[in-house]
């Protein structure tokens, strides 16, 4: 697996980019990311490179979303 580092100007930009990647996985696999991640976490999916990347992207999405929401709560 090749490691790629992408930098974004803001967390919102990163959140949008990760969301787009999740949408591609969901369309390709006909499964919502939340449901996929639940199955993946319980060992009910293959450990393919794509699924590992999807799981990592979903965890990144959750962390970014929380950070953006926290910033919005504190800005108000």
TIRO-2110 file (N, C-alpha, C; in Angstrom, 1 decimal):
// TIRO-2110
0.9, -1.2, 0.0, N, 1, A
0.0, 0.0, 0.0, CA, 1, A
0.9, 1.2, 0.0, C, 1, A
0.7, 2.1, -0.9, N, 2, A
1.5, 3.3, -1.1, CA, 2, A
0.9, 4.4, -0.2, C, 2, A
1.7, 5.1, 0.6, N, 3, A
1.3, 6.1, 1.4, CA, 3, A
1.3, 7.5, 0.7, C, 3, A
0.2, 8.2, 0.7, N, 4, A
0.1, 9.5, 0.1, CA, 4, A
-0.4, 10.5, 1.1, C, 4, A
0.3, 11.6, 1.1, N, 5, A
0.0, 12.7, 2.1, CA, 5, A
-0.6, 13.8, 1.3, C, 5, A
-1.8, 14.2, 1.6, N, 6, A
-2.4, 15.4, 0.9, CA, 6, A
-2.7, 16.4, 2.0, C, 6, A
-2.4, 17.7, 1.7, N, 7, A
-2.7, 18.7, 2.7, CA, 7, A
-3.8, 19.6, 2.1, C, 7, A
-4.6, 20.1, 3.0, N, 8, A
-5.8, 20.9, 2.7, CA, 8, A
-5.6, 22.2, 3.4, C, 8, A
-6.3, 23.3, 2.8, N, 9, A
-6.3, 24.6, 3.4, CA, 9, A
-7.1, 24.7, 4.7, C, 9, A
-8.1, 23.8, 4.9, N, 10, A
-8.9, 23.9, 6.1, CA, 10, A
-9.5, 22.5, 6.3, C, 10, A
-10.0, 22.3, 7.6, N, 11, A
-10.6, 21.0, 7.9, CA, 11, A
-11.9, 20.8, 7.1, C, 11, A
-12.5, 21.9, 6.7, N, 12, A
-13.7, 21.8, 5.9, CA, 12, A
-13.4, 21.2, 4.5, C, 12, A
-12.3, 21.7, 3.9, N, 13, A
-11.8, 21.2, 2.6, CA, 13, A
-11.5, 19.7, 2.7, C, 13, A
-10.8, 19.4, 3.8, N, 14, A
-10.5, 18.0, 4.0, CA, 14, A
-11.7, 17.1, 4.2, C, 14, A
-12.7, 17.6, 4.9, N, 15, A
-13.9, 16.9, 5.1, CA, 15, A
-14.7, 16.7, 3.8, C, 15, A
-14.7, 17.7, 3.0, N, 16, A
-15.3, 17.5, 1.7, CA, 16, A
-14.6, 16.5, 0.8, C, 16, A
-13.3, 16.5, 0.8, N, 17, A
-12.5, 15.5, 0.0, CA, 17, A
-12.7, 14.1, 0.5, C, 17, A
-12.7, 13.9, 1.8, N, 18, A
-12.9, 12.6, 2.4, CA, 18, A
-14.4, 12.1, 2.1, C, 18, A
-15.3, 13.0, 2.2, N, 19, A
-16.7, 12.7, 1.9, CA, 19, A
-16.9, 12.2, 0.5, C, 19, A
-16.2, 12.8, -0.4, N, 20, A
-16.3, 12.4, -1.8, CA, 20, A
-15.7, 11.0, -2.0, C, 20, A
-14.6, 10.7, -1.3, N, 21, A
-14.0, 9.4, -1.4, CA, 21, A
-14.9, 8.3, -0.8, C, 21, A
-15.6, 8.7, 0.3, N, 22, A
-16.5, 7.7, 0.9, CA, 22, A
-17.7, 7.5, -0.1, C, 22, A
-18.1, 8.5, -0.7, N, 23, A
-19.2, 8.3, -1.7, CA, 23, A
-18.9, 7.3, -2.8, C, 23, A
-17.6, 7.4, -3.3, N, 24, A
-17.2, 6.5, -4.3, CA, 24, A
-17.2, 5.0, -3.8, C, 24, A
-16.7, 4.8, -2.6, N, 25, A
-16.7, 3.5, -2.0, CA, 25, A
-18.1, 3.0, -1.8, C, 25, A
-19.0, 3.8, -1.3, N, 26, A
-20.4, 3.5, -1.1, CA, 26, A
-21.1, 3.1, -2.4, C, 26, A
-20.8, 3.8, -3.5, N, 27, A
-21.4, 3.5, -4.8, CA, 27, A
-20.9, 2.2, -5.3, C, 27, A
-19.6, 2.0, -5.2, N, 28, A
-19.0, 0.8, -5.8, CA, 28, A
-19.4, -0.4, -5.0, C, 28, A
-19.6, -0.3, -3.7, N, 29, A
-19.9, -1.5, -2.9, CA, 29, A
-21.4, -1.6, -2.5, C, 29, A
-22.2, -0.6, -2.9, N, 30, A
-23.7, -0.6, -2.6, CA, 30, A
-23.9, -0.7, -1.1, C, 30, A
-23.1, 0.1, -0.3, N, 31, A
-23.2, 0.0, 1.2, CA, 31, A
-22.8, 1.3, 1.8, C, 31, A
-23.6, 1.8, 2.7, N, 32, A
-23.3, 3.0, 3.4, CA, 32, A
-22.0, 2.8, 4.3, C, 32, A
-21.2, 3.9, 4.4, N, 33, A
-19.9, 3.8, 5.1, CA, 33, A
-20.1, 3.4, 6.6, C, 33, A
-21.2, 3.9, 7.2, N, 34, A
-21.4, 3.6, 8.6, CA, 34, A
-21.7, 2.1, 8.8, C, 34, A
-22.5, 1.5, 7.9, N, 35, A
-22.8, 0.1, 8.0, CA, 35, A
-21.5, -0.7, 7.6, C, 35, A
-20.8, -0.3, 6.6, N, 36, A
-19.6, -1.0, 6.2, CA, 36, A
-18.6, -1.0, 7.4, C, 36, A
-18.4, 0.2, 8.1, N, 37, A
-17.4, 0.2, 9.1, CA, 37, A
-17.8, -0.6, 10.3, C, 37, A
-19.1, -0.7, 10.6, N, 38, A
-19.6, -1.6, 11.7, CA, 38, A
-19.2, -3.1, 11.3, C, 38, A
-19.5, -3.5, 10.1, N, 39, A
-19.1, -4.9, 9.7, CA, 39, A
-17.6, -5.1, 9.7, C, 39, A
-16.9, -4.1, 9.2, N, 40, A
-15.4, -4.2, 9.1, CA, 40, A
-14.8, -4.3, 10.5, C, 40, A
-15.3, -3.5, 11.4, N, 41, A
-14.8, -3.5, 12.8, CA, 41, A
-15.1, -4.8, 13.5, C, 41, A
-16.2, -5.5, 13.1, N, 42, A
-16.5, -6.8, 13.7, CA, 42, A
-15.9, -8.0, 13.0, C, 42, A
-15.1, -7.7, 12.0, N, 43, A
-14.4, -8.7, 11.2, CA, 43, A
-15.3, -9.5, 10.2, C, 43, A
-16.4, -8.8, 9.8, N, 44, A
-17.4, -9.5, 8.9, CA, 44, A
-17.1, -9.1, 7.5, C, 44, A
-16.0, -8.5, 7.1, N, 45, A
-15.6, -8.2, 5.8, CA, 45, A
-14.2, -8.7, 5.5, C, 45, A
-13.9, -8.7, 4.2, N, 46, A
-12.5, -9.1, 3.9, CA, 46, A
-11.6, -7.9, 4.3, C, 46, A
-10.3, -8.3, 4.4, N, 47, A
-9.3, -7.3, 4.8, CA, 47, A
-8.5, -6.8, 3.5, C, 47, A
-9.3, -6.6, 2.5, N, 48, A
-8.7, -6.1, 1.2, CA, 48, A
-8.1, -4.7, 1.4, C, 48, A
-7.2, -4.4, 0.5, N, 49, A
-6.6, -3.0, 0.6, CA, 49, A
-7.7, -2.0, 0.5, C, 49, A
-8.7, -2.1, -0.4, N, 50, A
-9.7, -1.1, -0.5, CA, 50, A
-10.5, -1.0, 0.8, C, 50, A
-10.8, -2.1, 1.4, N, 51, A
-11.6, -2.0, 2.7, CA, 51, A
-10.8, -1.4, 3.8, C, 51, A
-9.5, -1.6, 3.8, N, 52, A
-8.7, -1.0, 4.9, CA, 52, A
-8.6, 0.5, 4.6, C, 52, A
-8.5, 0.9, 3.3, N, 53, A
-8.5, 2.3, 3.0, CA, 53, A
-9.8, 3.0, 3.3, C, 53, A
-10.9, 2.3, 3.0, N, 54, A
-12.3, 2.8, 3.3, CA, 54, A
-12.4, 3.0, 4.8, C, 54, A
-12.0, 2.0, 5.5, N, 55, A
-12.2, 2.1, 7.0, CA, 55, A
-11.3, 3.3, 7.5, C, 55, A
-10.1, 3.5, 7.0, N, 56, A
-9.3, 4.6, 7.4, CA, 56, A
-9.9, 5.9, 7.0, C, 56, A
-10.4, 6.0, 5.8, N, 57, A
-11.1, 7.2, 5.4, CA, 57, A
-12.3, 7.5, 6.3, C, 57, A
-13.1, 6.5, 6.6, N, 58, A
-14.3, 6.7, 7.4, CA, 58, A
-13.9, 7.2, 8.8, C, 58, A
-12.8, 6.6, 9.4, N, 59, A
-12.4, 7.1, 10.7, CA, 59, A
-11.9, 8.6, 10.6, C, 59, A
-11.2, 8.9, 9.5, N, 60, A
-10.7, 10.2, 9.3, CA, 60, A
-11.9, 11.2, 9.2, C, 60, A
-12.9, 10.8, 8.4, N, 61, A
-14.1, 11.5, 8.2, CA, 61, A
-14.8, 11.8, 9.6, C, 61, A
-14.9, 10.8, 10.4, N, 62, A
-15.5, 11.0, 11.8, CA, 62, A
-14.7, 12.0, 12.6, C, 62, A
-13.4, 11.9, 12.6, N, 63, A
-12.6, 12.9, 13.4, CA, 63, A
-12.7, 14.3, 12.8, C, 63, A
-12.7, 14.4, 11.5, N, 64, A
-12.8, 15.8, 10.9, CA, 64, A
-14.1, 16.4, 11.2, C, 64, A
-15.2, 15.6, 11.0, N, 65, A
-16.5, 16.1, 11.3, CA, 65, A
-16.7, 16.6, 12.7, C, 65, A
-16.1, 15.8, 13.7, N, 66, A
-16.2, 16.2, 15.1, CA, 66, A
-15.4, 17.5, 15.3, C, 66, A
-14.3, 17.6, 14.7, N, 67, A
-13.5, 18.8, 14.8, CA, 67, A
-14.2, 20.0, 14.3, C, 67, A
-14.8, 19.9, 13.1, N, 68, A
-15.5, 21.0, 12.5, CA, 68, A
-16.7, 21.4, 13.3, C, 68, A
-17.5, 20.4, 13.8, N, 69, A
-18.7, 20.6, 14.6, CA, 69, A
-18.3, 21.3, 15.9, C, 69, A
-17.2, 20.9, 16.6, N, 70, A
-16.7, 21.5, 17.8, CA, 70, A
-16.3, 22.9, 17.6, C, 70, A
-15.6, 23.2, 16.5, N, 71, A
-15.3, 24.6, 16.2, CA, 71, A
-16.5, 25.5, 16.0, C, 71, A
-17.5, 24.9, 15.3, N, 72, A
-18.7, 25.7, 15.1, CA, 72, A
-19.5, 25.9, 16.4, C, 72, A
-19.5, 25.0, 17.3, N, 73, A
-20.1, 25.2, 18.6, CA, 73, A
-19.4, 26.3, 19.4, C, 73, A
-18.1, 26.3, 19.3, N, 74, A
-17.3, 27.3, 20.1, CA, 74, A
-17.3, 28.7, 19.5, C, 74, A
-17.6, 28.7, 18.2, N, 75, A
-17.6, 30.0, 17.4, CA, 75, A
-18.9, 30.7, 17.7, C, 75, A
-19.9, 30.0, 18.0, N, 76, A
-21.3, 30.7, 18.1, CA, 76, A
-21.4, 31.3, 19.4, C, 76, A
END
